[in-house]
Amino acid sequence: MVTEFNPWYYEGLSALQTGFFREISSSVPSGRSWRKFRNRMADLGDAIAPFGSLGGLVGVDASGVIGGVSSLVRGASSVETVKGQVEAELQKANRPILVIIDDVDRLDPSELLMLFKLIRLAGRLRNVYYLLAYDEDTLIDALGRTGLIGDDSPRRAIDYLEKIVQIRLDVPPLRAEQISSWVDEEVQTLAARHDVEQTSEFEARFSRAYFGHLRHRLVTPRAIKRYFAQVDAFLGQVRGEVDFVDFLIISWLRASEPLVYRGLIQHRSRLVGEFDWTLLGSLDRKRDVQADHDFWRRFFAHARVDEARVDGVADLLGLLFPRFSHEWSDSLHSFSGPKAVAGRISNADYFDRFFAVGVPAEDLSDLLVEAASGQILDGRSGAERARLEDAWPERATLIMTKLERGWRQDEPRILAGLTWLATQFPRLPERYDLADPRKQAQWFGRDIYVNLSDQDALTFLSALRPDPQVLQFCSFLVESAIRKREEESRLVEGLPLPTEIWLAESIERVFIGEGATNPLDYSDDVWPLFWTWARIDAAAVNRWAAGHLDAGHWPSLDLVARMVTTAIPLGVPNPVPRLSDLDLELVDRVVGLERVDSDVSGQIGGIPKSLPRDAPATPENRRNYVLDVFHARNRPSNDR
């Protein structure tokens, strides 16, 4: 039999005593066979409690106290006698009783001592067991504040506790792996429940927040549950309107560092850059690093942040606000970071959404995007569509996220939506990061395109103006559809799809339009199409290359040099492309290895002895890389 005794229900020591025995008495069945036990347990409570009062029981009328006193005076049995009678009844029943007492450490010192005295007395009763739940450090501190123990010797409190607790059942601390798995599961559940898209960029940012600081604070089940309850309580009100990772971080600050959370509102302008505090003079003026550090340290002190945790909290703020990260750093220069993207708390247009429910009137609300979406699908103009297209380059990620939720695959007007997306694609800048809106647009279009019929797909492509950037968009779609058919074993080898033919012919016209331009001088809009063209129509690429090489428009070395692939670091402003690799099989199909060997044989001796594999992709480095590859290819195996 199991019963729970909650000391918090009782106000005062007398009520605590009475409630203790009453809970044990009420734990047994209500049948006649247990009546004598209940009476004997009540007698034991009366014998111990001087007044037997229920007056301290919260919400209970104290008018019956006098009756309790009368019955006590009437009784003539000693405590030991009554205790023996209770034990006799327990032995006869032969049924163990477990009394669970939670949050013991939250009692005040006098109540704590009374509870332990009662447990010591009743703990001698046969078949009655107690499960006490408490935080040991807090409990020892509370015992130290009693007259019985005193705070001069913590060891005395431990010794006293050992007399009460016969068997310790220590709850093992959560392992780091357990906590990480739990947190990950909670995030996944929230994302699924609130229809949040999870990207590689999202995972990288939250991982930095978690492993940088949150994991040191989310170490108990209570802390984890409290945190995610905060997130879940408010996320639904701003779903789709704010960045999910920023919302996870700001929710933790709201729950665990509330004064920091409120302080962010006070320093809004400084954090989002509405007034650049680092540029009070000329643009060349160096910032006062010490002044910035002093400002934010005063901020953390005012917000009552533990000194040992300041750097961790500062790291979280740095993830939210690049300007704070800059001011917290030792950089002597003014802030020059990129503009905050849509949805992020560091974007002035979105900051207020993290602190208040609702979308400002001047923002792109869901209703506006929904109206603009209808106009796009209908192929008509409108004020909402115009406003959406005006905001497109800067807020494309926000716009596409909203459109993706509304554009169903079975939408009969979906071709109009896909056409609009293709025509808007060239307006998107290349950002070279995991949240690149160009990549998002390609995947958005791909999810629509791969489900089109062959006829609808060709209709869509044929209606476009095939300039290089639009063809980049179309290349991703067509090749995605080809891969899907290969996976489903629906592709007939040697029989290209009509869409493949359209794409290959469109790309060929672009390259023919370049005339005799050296491949090393092709723009970054045009050259990426080469890879798609080579994959879907290698014979045409071979004819194009042979025609230029035979005419002497440019040497084979320059064509092969341009075929060296490059690597671009993600998340780096204005990244420099670096040399990566050279596909010799592709070179053989396009130019022919023997021809290249013959053309470059006289130049190999002049290459640098050690060209870094990640050297900048300059024309000269490209040429030298090719010469190095062919030198190594033709070197005798025993010399390699």
C-alpha positions, 0 to 999 in steps of 0.5 A: 500500500502506498500513500503520499504525505505532503507536509506543505498542506499543513500549517504549523507543527501541531497540524503537521503531527496530526496530518502525518498520522492521518495520512498513514491511517487513510492509506489502508483499505476502508473495510471493517478488517482495517478499522481497528488499525485506523483507530489505533493509529489515530490513538497514537497520533493523539498520544504524541500530538499535545493538542491533536489539532487540525486547526493548522490544516489549510482550509479546514475549520478549527471548530473541532479542536476542543473535541480533540482535546477532550478525547486526549484527556480521556485516554489513559494509554501511554505512547508505547502501549498504543504503539504496541497495539498499532504494531500488533495490527500491522503484524496481523495484516502483514501488508507493508505500507510505503509513505512517500514524502517529497520536497523534504528540503523545502520545509522550514527548520522547525517543521523539518525537525518535527517531521524527522521526529515523527519518522523516527517514532513511526519508523519503528513500526513494523511494515511501515517504510518511508521514501524521502525525496530531497536535495541533500545540500539544501537539507543539510543547510536547513538542519544547520539552521536549527538549534539542535544542530547549529551551523558551526559544524556541517558534519553534525547535520550529516551525522543526524541525517544518517540516523534518520535515513537507513538506506540511501537511494542516490539519484545518479546525475544525468550524464552529458549524453542523456541530457543532450539526447533529452534536449535534442528530443525536446527540440525535435518534438517542438519543431514537429509540433509547430511545423518548424523547418530544421536546417543544417544552419539551425542545428549548427547555431543551436549546438553552439548555444547548447554546448557553449553554455546551456548544457552547463545550466540544463543539468536537472530534469526540473531545469529541462522541463521548465525551459521547454515549457517556456518555449512551448507556451509562447512559440505557437503565437509567433510560429513562422514569424521569428527565427526558431534558434533565436527564440529557443535562446531568448526563451531560456534567458526569459526563464533563467536570466529574467533581468538580462531578458528585460535589459535587452528591451532597454538596449534595443537600439544599441543591439540592433544598430538603430544607433551605431554607438561605435561611430560617434565620430568619423567612420575611421574612428577606433572604438573604445574597447574598455568603455564597451566592456565596462558598459556590458559588465555593468549590465550583467552586474545589474542583471544579477548574473553570477560572475562565473556565468557572465562569459557564458551568458555573453556568448549566448547574447553574441549568438543573438546579436552580432553587434554585442559580439563585436562590442564584447570582443577586443577588436579596435575597429567599428562594427562592419558585420552584414545586415541581420537576416529576416526572422533574427532578433538582431533584425530591427524589424523582428526584434519586437516579435520576441518580446510581444505577440503580434506583427507590426503593421509595417511588417509582412504579415501572414495575411499579406503574404497569403494575399500576395500568393493568391495574386501570384498563382492567378498571374495578376498584379496587386498591391500585396504582390508588389509589396512582397516583390519589393521586399523579396531580395532582403526578406526572401527567406521569410517569404519563401518559408511562408509560401512553401506552407501555402503552395500545395503540390495539387494546386492547379495554379502551381505552374504560375507559382513556379514560373514566378519563383524562377523569374525572381531567382536572379534577384537573390544574392549568393551568400555562401552559407547554409541559409543561402536564399538561392539554395532555399529557392532551388529546393523550394522549386525542386519540391514542386517540379519533381511532381509535375507531369512531363508535359507540365514540366516542359510547358513550364521550362518553355515559357521561361526566358533562358538567361544564365541565372534562370538556367542555373535554377532550371538545371537544379530542377531538371537534374533533381527530376532525373535523379528521382527517376533513377531512384524509382527506376523509371529512366530509360537509358539512352533516351533523354527526356524532353526537358533534358533536351530543352535544357541542353540546347538552352545551355549550348546557346548560352555557350555559343553566345560567348563566342571565342571568350577564353573559359577563364574569363567566363562569368560566374553566372555562365560557367556553372552551367558547364557542369550540367551541360557535361552531365546531360550532353557530353557529346555536345560539350565535346563538339563545342570544345573541339571547335574552339581548340581546333580553331585556336581560340584558346589553349586546352590548358585554359579550358582544363584550368577552368574545369578545376573545381573550387571550394568556398567556405560557408558563412565567410563574408566575401569568400575567396574560392580555393582550388579543390580538384580536377576530374580527369575522366571528365577532362578525357570526355570533353578534351581528351587526355592525350591531347592535353598531354601533348599540349602541356608537355613543354610547359610542365618544367616551369611549374612551382614545386609546391602549389598549395592544394587550397591556393586561391583560384586565380587563372595562374594558379589554375593553370599551374594546378593542371600542369602539376596534375599532368606532371604527376600523372605522367611521372614514372610510378617509382618516382612518385 
